Amino acid sequence: MVTPEKFRVGLVQTACGLDPQVNLDLAIRKVREAAAKGAQIICLEELFRSQYFCREEDARLFDLAETIPGPSTDALSPVAKELGVVIIASLFEKRAIGLYHNTVAVIDADGTLLGIYRKMHIPDDPLFFEKFYFTPGDLGFRAFDTKFGRIAVLICWDQWYPEAARLASLTGAKILFYPTAIGWHPAEKAEFGVAQHDAWRTAQRAHAIANGIFVAAVNRVGFEGPPDRGLEFWGQSFVSDPFGRVLAEASHDQEEILIVECDVNVMEEVRRGWPFLRDRRIDAYGPIVNRFLA
């Protein structure tokens, strides 16, 4: 497969309502807008078909899950084929009765479902009760050979783990996509909000630098839930180049589509100057598989 030297990504940042069909229809409209603006690989935010339901533990919300292939991929695949674009769709997967995952489906530009990635790291924090809903992924860190080049996808909480970014990068991917749903707790924003957002942005720029790879983070916007127990999603989707430079960034509160061209030659330049992959001591990293070393 010949890898294009340049490819254009489209990041779709939206607010999500209560009706999954309305959210799906909105996503399709935004995919069309992104394609019209020249995007070739279009990434939707984490769990775009619903509001972020993990704010609470409620067994009735398992009804939001769907199979893959299923209704969302059936709707998105013809759009990908019609427009000739790759679509990265984050879904609540029903794998079997009682077995659910937080999963991304990657649809190629001919409408083919290339495969899925299941979120490996599952958080359990106030208003982020994902362990109630999701079984950790069992497919490892995967790459997908799309029409426009090899990509890898990780999901939200995965973005804090350098091991995940490294292993995904070692697949030969040219870009790491992170569909995301992250925001501020109302009681924390005033004191910690700036630092929380800066840590999130810095961590992903560091993945780009350490691995000499493009990184794209796609977040949602809007306030979801009760005023005192909801989340204000901070948006600010962005793309970083392999040197950690932010090429484009969305606002914190508006629906937006970012279109960013990524030049694979930048990867070559950065990895020649900072040959971190060459200098890795793979003979000495065995202890990394231990939980703790003290």
Secondary structure, DSSP 8 states (H G I E B T S, - for coil): ----SEEEEEEEE----S-HHHHHHHHHHHHHHHHHTT-SEEEE-TTTTSS-GGGS--GGGGGG-B-SSSHHHHHHHHHHHHHT-EEEEEEEEEEETTEEEEEEEEE-TTS-EEEEEE-----EETTEEGGGT-----S-S-EEEETTEEEEE--GGGGG-HHHHHHHHTTT-SEEEEE---EE-TTTHHHHHHHHHHHHHHHHHHHHHHHT-EEEEE--EEEES-TTT-EEEE---EEE-TTS-EEEE--SSS-EEEEEEEEHHHHHHHHHHS-TTTT--GGG-GGGGSS---
